[in-house]
């Protein structure tokens, strides 16, 4: 796994704009190299703000959106179209405004799907979709995502991997059902570390003073991923912590942020 680098922006608005510009560049570069690109989306305030900025950016049209595979890091197990679902928010913020191929938008299972209120079969199907999209040179039976976007919670969770929960011990399954999440709703579906770490690049987004302690813990050399899940969020070739100044207020000693103002 790659060691994390830190980039700090003056405020949340500039963080969202800068991250959106990074997404464009990353996807364009990937498409120039291979003809297609893949991205893992995240929800949360800053995650959706990035997508909204991306939708408004003139440079968005540099991306061939019909050749982008869209995945999610986690999802709230709620009915299709529920406003709390990451998919719903991402469609409203970006996906409905660009020319994505519906067949390449891989939504996580919903509670009104064929399995009803049981998330496990849907998680298994999502894992199978990842496996089908992977290539022999990829890792962990998932595609080598060009970029995986993750938010971080005040408790240091990423995706729906919460501190001390069983999913953090998963070494084989790439997608799991999550029950009893400490943040509502309690039932979710999430990628695991084997899937997240298959990404070429992982970007952890954080804004606001309420995330400063979580960021400090995630970047502390002594942090363990079971107690501090964000400490395990690493990409194969690059890991970025993209922060605003408030979220970067407690960086560990010896760690400085590029662009820190």
C-alpha positions, 0 to 999 in steps of 0.5 A: 500500500502507498503512504498517504500524502496530505493536501490542504485547501483553505475552506470546504468550497475550494476543497470541493472544487479542487477535488472535482478538478482532480477527478476530471484529470484522473479520469481523462488520464485513465481513458487516454491510457486504456480507453475507459476509466472507473471511479468509486463514489462516496456519499456524505456532505463533502463527497456530494459537494465534489460531485456537484462541483464536477457537474458544474465544471466546464472541464467535465466534458473532457471526460468520456462519461459513456466510458466510465464505470461507476461504483460505490464504496458503500450504501444505505440499505434503503428503497430505491430512490430514497433521498438518503441513499448515496446513489440517489444523491449522486444521480441528482448531483452528477450522474443525471447530468452527464452521458453515463452509460446506464449499464456501467452505473453499478448501484448497490442493492436496495431494500426494495430489491428482489431479496427484500429486507435481506442485504446479504444476497445483494452484497454477494451479487455486487461482489460477483459484478466486481469479479466479472469486471476484473481482469487477470492483472487486477487484484482481489477479484475486483477491478483496479479502480482508477480512483476510490473516493472515501469520506471519513466519519468523526469516529474514523469510519470509511465506507461503512467500515465502523471501528471494531466491527466484524467487516474490518477483519474480512480478508476474502470477501470484497462486499459485505452486509453491515448490521448494527451500524452505529450511524443510522440507518443500521443496515448497509452494504459496504466494500471491504478493505480487500476491495478498497485496497485494489484501487490504484488511488484512494482519496480520503475527503474531509472537511470541517473541524469535526473531522480533525481528530479523526484525520489525526488518528488516521494519519498517526503511525501507530493507528490500527485499522480495526480501531481506526478504519481510515488508517487502512484506507490506502491505494496501491499506487497513491493515497491522498488525504484531501482536507480543508484547513479545519479538518487539517487542524490536528495533523500529527507531528511530522506530517505537513500538508501540501498547500497548507494555508 
